[in-house]
């Protein structure tokens, strides 16, 4: 998970960037992404505490106090805060005095006033949320390490799929196998979400797994994320069920691979996102296939999915050092099938580091 020193430095940077724009000496934050980013506070989603969180007070010197109620899972004990206040709500013996959503309000209120400065509608929310979003683009070392752990777990899922996918299985069978492999790699229950879908072409480019049975020759898109502490990877491979791609399917694969390589060649800090988008689309346009590519070239990744930067037409963003991004070219042609491939990259001053190591192959 994130380190105590990394969290402390991020809190200090937050106040540095805010400067004197806010007439206060403390911020109260409750967005789960902000609490993970600044204090390693994470509520295990496989618990009765899911959908309930904490409140973090961040002071100008970078110190902080964390409040949470007493029914949250052990994962919250890993939080990095100078002070932790556990607020009684329900002891299992007597009825609580307030609904759970209100358990922290009285404890955190300042002279009767209760505001969350990162909640939309608060007068300070726009500057606070925008500042944190900009900070989160350039990942710190502890964030990068956690995202690499997500990638290693996902790679185990891709390896399972290559070994086991077969005609007669359902999409749901594939998902369950991939999910199990990812969990085994991590050693505990984790969230695995994404696309586990047969794609006949543009009519279905992905989606959650169903009871649809796989047939030989189907193009099966696996585009999924493993989530640890709110951070995630996001990469893709497409397999031909039965392992015997047609010439047309192989051509789609070769074009996507060339498009990915064209984008990779440009990845470095200072390059315009539009330039990368143009390079990837240009491979398809050169052979009259651009109309079969109907989504973004890539996007940023971290505590949300997607997040800045966005590699799309008319982008005004520029790649920054320690952005973590995806490249995900795809082609979807009815009568042949749909394919998408994807890797994750850390942007460096002179190039990029590929974080995902799964093999991109049709078989």
C-alpha positions as CSV (number, residue, x, y, z in Angstrom):
1,X,0.0,0.0,0.0
2,X,1.0,3.7,0.1
3,X,3.8,4.7,2.4
4,X,3.5,7.1,5.4
5,X,6.2,9.4,3.9
6,X,4.5,9.5,0.5
7,X,1.2,10.4,2.1
8,X,2.8,13.1,4.2
9,X,4.6,14.7,1.2
10,X,1.4,14.7,-0.8
11,X,-0.5,16.5,2.0
12,X,2.3,19.1,2.1
13,X,2.3,19.6,-1.6
14,X,-1.5,20.1,-1.5
15,X,-1.2,23.1,0.7
16,X,1.8,24.4,-1.3
17,X,-0.3,24.3,-4.5
18,X,-3.3,25.8,-2.7
19,X,-1.2,28.6,-1.3
20,X,-3.3,31.5,0.0
21,X,-6.3,30.8,-2.2
22,X,-8.3,29.4,0.7
23,X,-8.8,31.5,3.9
24,X,-8.4,28.5,6.3
25,X,-5.8,26.4,8.1
26,X,-7.6,23.1,7.7
27,X,-9.5,21.1,5.1
28,X,-12.1,18.4,5.7
29,X,-12.0,15.8,2.9
30,X,-14.3,12.8,2.5
31,X,-13.9,11.6,-1.1
32,X,-12.5,8.0,-0.9
33,X,-9.9,8.7,-3.6
34,X,-8.6,11.7,-1.6
35,X,-8.4,9.7,1.6
36,X,-6.4,6.9,0.0
37,X,-4.2,9.4,-1.9
38,X,-3.4,11.5,1.2
39,X,-3.6,8.9,4.1
40,X,-3.7,5.4,2.7
41,X,-7.2,5.1,4.1
42,X,-9.0,2.3,2.3
43,X,-12.3,0.5,3.2
44,X,-12.1,-3.1,2.1
45,X,-15.0,-3.5,-0.4
46,X,-15.5,-7.1,0.8
47,X,-16.9,-6.0,4.1
48,X,-20.0,-4.6,5.8
49,X,-18.3,-1.2,5.8
50,X,-18.3,-0.8,2.1
51,X,-19.9,2.5,0.9
52,X,-18.9,4.0,4.3
53,X,-15.7,5.9,4.8
54,X,-14.0,8.5,6.9
55,X,-13.2,12.1,7.1
56,X,-9.7,13.5,6.9
57,X,-8.7,16.9,8.4
58,X,-5.5,18.1,6.7
59,X,-3.7,21.1,8.3
60,X,-1.3,23.5,6.6
61,X,1.8,21.8,8.0
62,X,0.8,18.5,6.4
63,X,-0.3,16.9,9.6
64,X,-3.8,15.3,9.7
65,X,-6.5,13.7,11.8
66,X,-8.6,10.9,10.6
67,X,-12.1,10.2,11.8
68,X,-14.0,7.0,11.1
69,X,-16.8,5.1,12.8
70,X,-16.2,1.9,14.7
71,X,-17.8,-0.6,12.3
72,X,-15.2,-0.4,9.5
73,X,-12.9,-3.4,8.5
74,X,-9.3,-3.9,9.5
75,X,-8.1,-2.4,6.3
76,X,-8.6,1.1,7.8
77,X,-5.9,0.3,10.3
78,X,-3.3,0.7,7.6
79,X,-4.1,4.4,7.3
80,X,-1.2,6.9,7.8
81,X,-2.5,9.8,10.0
82,X,-1.0,11.7,12.9
83,X,-4.1,11.1,14.9
84,X,-7.0,8.6,14.4
85,X,-10.3,9.1,16.2
86,X,-12.7,6.1,16.1
87,X,-16.3,7.4,16.6
88,X,-18.7,5.0,18.3
89,X,-21.8,4.3,16.2
90,X,-23.1,0.8,16.8
91,X,-21.8,-1.7,19.4
92,X,-24.0,-4.7,18.4
93,X,-25.8,-4.5,21.7
94,X,-27.9,-1.3,21.6
95,X,-29.5,0.7,18.8
96,X,-27.4,3.6,17.4
97,X,-28.7,7.1,18.1
98,X,-28.2,8.4,14.5
99,X,-28.3,6.8,11.0
100,X,-24.9,5.6,10.0
101,X,-24.4,8.4,7.4
102,X,-24.5,10.9,10.3
103,X,-22.2,9.1,12.7
104,X,-19.2,11.4,12.1
105,X,-21.0,14.7,11.8
106,X,-21.0,15.8,15.4
107,X,-17.5,14.6,16.1
108,X,-16.1,16.5,13.2
109,X,-18.2,19.7,13.4
110,X,-16.3,22.9,14.2
111,X,-18.4,25.1,16.4
112,X,-21.6,23.6,15.0
113,X,-20.5,24.1,11.3
114,X,-20.0,21.0,9.2
115,X,-18.5,21.3,5.7
116,X,-16.7,18.8,3.4
117,X,-14.5,20.9,1.3
118,X,-14.2,18.3,-1.5
119,X,-18.0,17.8,-1.8
120,X,-19.5,19.4,-5.0
121,X,-21.5,22.4,-3.9
122,X,-19.1,23.5,-1.2
123,X,-17.6,27.0,-2.1
124,X,-14.1,25.6,-2.0
125,X,-14.8,22.3,-3.7
126,X,-13.8,23.4,-7.2
127,X,-10.3,24.6,-6.3
128,X,-9.7,21.7,-3.9
129,X,-10.8,18.9,-6.3
130,X,-9.1,20.5,-9.3
131,X,-5.8,20.8,-7.4
132,X,-5.9,17.2,-6.2
133,X,-6.8,16.0,-9.7
134,X,-3.8,17.8,-11.1
135,X,-1.5,16.4,-8.4
136,X,-2.7,12.9,-9.0
137,X,-1.6,12.8,-12.6
138,X,2.1,12.6,-11.7
139,X,2.3,9.5,-9.7
140,X,4.7,9.1,-6.8
141,X,6.9,6.0,-6.3
142,X,4.6,4.3,-3.8
143,X,1.6,4.8,-6.2
144,X,3.6,3.3,-9.1
145,X,4.6,0.3,-7.0
146,X,1.0,-0.4,-6.0
147,X,-0.1,-0.1,-9.7
148,X,2.6,-2.6,-10.6
149,X,1.2,-5.0,-8.1
150,X,-2.2,-4.6,-9.8
151,X,-0.6,-5.4,-13.1
152,X,1.1,-8.5,-11.8
153,X,-2.2,-9.9,-10.5
154,X,-4.0,-9.1,-13.8
155,X,-1.2,-10.8,-15.8
156,X,-2.0,-14.0,-13.9
157,X,-5.6,-13.7,-15.1
158,X,-4.6,-13.2,-18.7
159,X,-2.3,-16.3,-18.5
160,X,-5.2,-18.3,-17.1
161,X,-7.4,-17.2,-20.0
162,X,-4.9,-18.2,-22.7
163,X,-4.5,-21.6,-21.2
164,X,-8.1,-22.4,-20.5
165,X,-10.5,-20.6,-22.9
166,X,-12.3,-23.0,-25.1
167,X,-15.5,-23.4,-27.1
168,X,-18.4,-24.4,-25.0
169,X,-17.5,-22.2,-22.0
170,X,-19.6,-19.3,-21.2
171,X,-18.4,-15.7,-20.9
172,X,-19.1,-16.0,-17.2
173,X,-17.0,-19.2,-16.9
174,X,-14.1,-17.2,-18.3
175,X,-14.6,-14.3,-15.9
176,X,-14.8,-16.7,-12.9
177,X,-11.5,-18.3,-13.9
178,X,-9.8,-15.0,-14.5
179,X,-11.1,-13.6,-11.2
180,X,-9.9,-16.7,-9.3
181,X,-6.4,-16.5,-10.9
182,X,-6.1,-12.8,-10.0
183,X,-7.2,-13.4,-6.4
184,X,-4.7,-16.3,-6.1
185,X,-1.9,-14.0,-7.3
186,X,-2.8,-11.4,-4.7
187,X,-3.6,-13.9,-1.9
188,X,-6.9,-12.4,-1.0
189,X,-10.2,-11.2,-2.5
190,X,-9.9,-8.3,-4.9
191,X,-12.2,-6.5,-7.3
192,X,-11.8,-7.7,-10.9
193,X,-14.0,-5.8,-13.4
194,X,-14.2,-5.1,-17.1
195,X,-15.1,-6.6,-20.5
196,X,-15.3,-10.3,-20.9
197,X,-17.2,-10.6,-24.1
198,X,-17.4,-12.2,-27.5
199,X,-17.3,-9.4,-30.1
200,X,-18.8,-10.0,-33.5
201,X,-17.9,-6.5,-34.5
202,X,-19.1,-3.0,-33.8
203,X,-22.5,-4.2,-32.5
204,X,-20.7,-5.4,-29.3
205,X,-17.3,-4.0,-28.4
206,X,-17.3,-5.4,-24.8
207,X,-19.5,-5.7,-21.8
208,X,-19.8,-7.7,-18.6
209,X,-19.8,-11.5,-18.9
210,X,-23.0,-13.3,-19.7
211,X,-24.2,-16.9,-20.1
212,X,-23.4,-16.7,-23.9
213,X,-21.4,-19.8,-24.9
214,X,-18.2,-19.4,-26.8
215,X,-17.8,-20.9,-30.3
216,X,-14.7,-21.8,-32.3
217,X,-13.6,-18.7,-34.2
218,X,-15.2,-16.2,-31.8
219,X,-13.1,-13.1,-31.0
220,X,-13.2,-12.8,-27.2
221,X,-12.2,-9.5,-25.7
222,X,-10.6,-9.5,-22.2
223,X,-10.3,-5.9,-21.0
224,X,-10.1,-5.8,-17.3
225,X,-8.7,-4.2,-14.2
226,X,-7.6,-5.5,-10.8
227,X,-8.1,-3.0,-8.0
228,X,-5.9,-2.8,-4.9
229,X,-6.5,0.0,-2.4
230,X,-8.5,1.9,-5.0
231,X,-5.6,1.9,-7.5
232,X,-6.0,-0.2,-10.7
233,X,-4.4,-1.4,-13.9
234,X,-6.4,-1.6,-17.1
235,X,-5.1,-3.7,-20.1
236,X,-6.5,-5.9,-22.8
237,X,-5.9,-8.9,-25.1
238,X,-8.3,-10.5,-27.6
239,X,-8.2,-14.3,-28.1
240,X,-9.7,-16.3,-31.0
241,X,-11.5,-19.2,-29.4
242,X,-9.9,-22.4,-30.6
243,X,-6.7,-20.7,-31.5
244,X,-7.1,-20.6,-35.3
245,X,-7.6,-17.0,-36.5
246,X,-8.7,-16.4,-40.0
247,X,-6.7,-14.3,-42.4
248,X,-9.1,-11.4,-41.8
249,X,-8.8,-11.7,-38.0
250,X,-5.0,-11.8,-38.3
251,X,-5.1,-8.7,-40.4
252,X,-7.1,-6.8,-37.8
253,X,-4.6,-7.9,-35.1
254,X,-1.6,-6.8,-37.2
255,X,-3.1,-3.4,-37.8
256,X,-3.8,-2.9,-34.1
257,X,-0.3,-4.0,-33.2
258,X,1.2,-1.5,-35.7
259,X,-1.1,1.2,-34.3
260,X,0.0,0.5,-30.8
261,X,3.7,0.6,-31.8
262,X,3.1,4.0,-33.6
263,X,1.7,5.4,-30.3
264,X,4.4,3.9,-28.2
265,X,7.2,5.5,-30.3
266,X,5.9,8.9,-29.2
267,X,5.4,8.4,-25.5
268,X,7.5,10.8,-23.5
269,X,7.0,13.9,-21.3
270,X,6.1,17.0,-23.3
271,X,4.4,15.3,-26.2
272,X,0.9,16.5,-27.0
273,X,-1.8,13.8,-26.4
274,X,-3.3,14.9,-29.8
275,X,0.0,13.9,-31.4
276,X,-0.2,10.3,-30.0
277,X,-3.9,10.1,-31.0
278,X,-3.1,11.1,-34.5
279,X,-0.3,8.5,-34.8
280,X,-2.5,5.6,-33.7
281,X,-5.5,6.7,-35.9
282,X,-3.2,7.4,-38.8
283,X,-2.3,3.7,-39.1
284,X,-5.9,2.8,-39.5
285,X,-6.7,5.7,-41.8
286,X,-3.8,4.8,-44.1
287,X,-5.6,1.5,-45.0
288,X,-9.2,2.9,-44.9
289,X,-10.1,1.3,-41.6
290,X,-10.4,4.4,-39.3
291,X,-14.2,4.1,-39.3
292,X,-13.9,0.8,-37.5
293,X,-12.1,2.4,-34.6
294,X,-14.8,4.1,-32.5
295,X,-13.3,5.0,-29.1
296,X,-10.4,6.8,-27.5
297,X,-6.7,5.9,-28.1
298,X,-6.0,5.9,-24.4
299,X,-6.4,7.6,-21.1
300,X,-4.8,8.2,-17.7
301,X,-5.2,5.7,-14.9
302,X,-4.8,5.6,-11.1
303,X,-7.5,6.0,-8.4
304,X,-10.2,6.3,-11.0
305,X,-10.8,5.0,-14.5
306,X,-10.5,6.8,-16.8
307,X,-8.7,10.0,-15.6
308,X,-6.5,12.6,-17.1
309,X,-4.8,12.8,-19.5
310,X,-7.2,11.8,-22.3
311,X,-5.7,10.7,-25.6
312,X,-8.6,11.7,-27.9
313,X,-9.3,13.9,-30.9
314,X,-8.9,17.6,-30.2
315,X,-7.1,17.0,-26.8
316,X,-5.4,20.1,-25.4
317,X,-3.4,18.1,-22.8
318,X,0.3,17.2,-22.8
319,X,2.0,14.1,-21.4
320,X,3.7,14.7,-18.0
321,X,6.5,12.7,-16.4
322,X,5.0,10.0,-14.2
323,X,1.6,10.1,-15.9
324,X,0.4,6.5,-16.1
325,X,-1.6,6.0,-19.3
326,X,-3.1,3.3,-21.6
327,X,-2.9,2.8,-25.3
328,X,-5.8,0.7,-26.6
329,X,-6.3,0.5,-30.3
330,X,-9.1,-1.6,-31.6
331,X,-11.0,-2.5,-34.7
332,X,-14.6,-3.8,-34.9
333,X,-15.8,-5.3,-38.2
334,X,-19.1,-7.1,-38.5
335,X,-18.6,-10.6,-40.0
336,X,-15.0,-10.7,-38.9
337,X,-15.1,-9.8,-35.2
338,X,-13.9,-7.1,-32.8
339,X,-10.4,-6.8,-31.4
340,X,-8.8,-4.5,-28.8
341,X,-5.3,-4.7,-27.4
342,X,-3.9,-2.5,-24.6
343,X,-0.9,-1.9,-22.5
344,X,-0.2,0.5,-19.5
345,X,2.8,2.9,-19.5
346,X,4.5,5.2,-17.1
347,X,5.7,8.3,-18.9
348,X,9.3,9.3,-18.4
349,X,11.4,12.3,-19.4
350,X,12.8,10.4,-22.4
351,X,10.3,7.7,-23.2
352,X,8.1,5.3,-21.2
353,X,8.2,2.3,-19.0
354,X,5.7,-0.4,-19.9
355,X,3.9,-1.6,-16.7
356,X,1.8,-4.4,-18.2
357,X,3.8,-7.5,-19.3
358,X,1.0,-9.8,-20.6
359,X,1.5,-11.3,-24.0
360,X,-0.6,-9.7,-26.7
361,X,-1.6,-12.6,-29.0
362,X,-4.7,-14.0,-30.7
363,X,-3.9,-17.6,-29.5
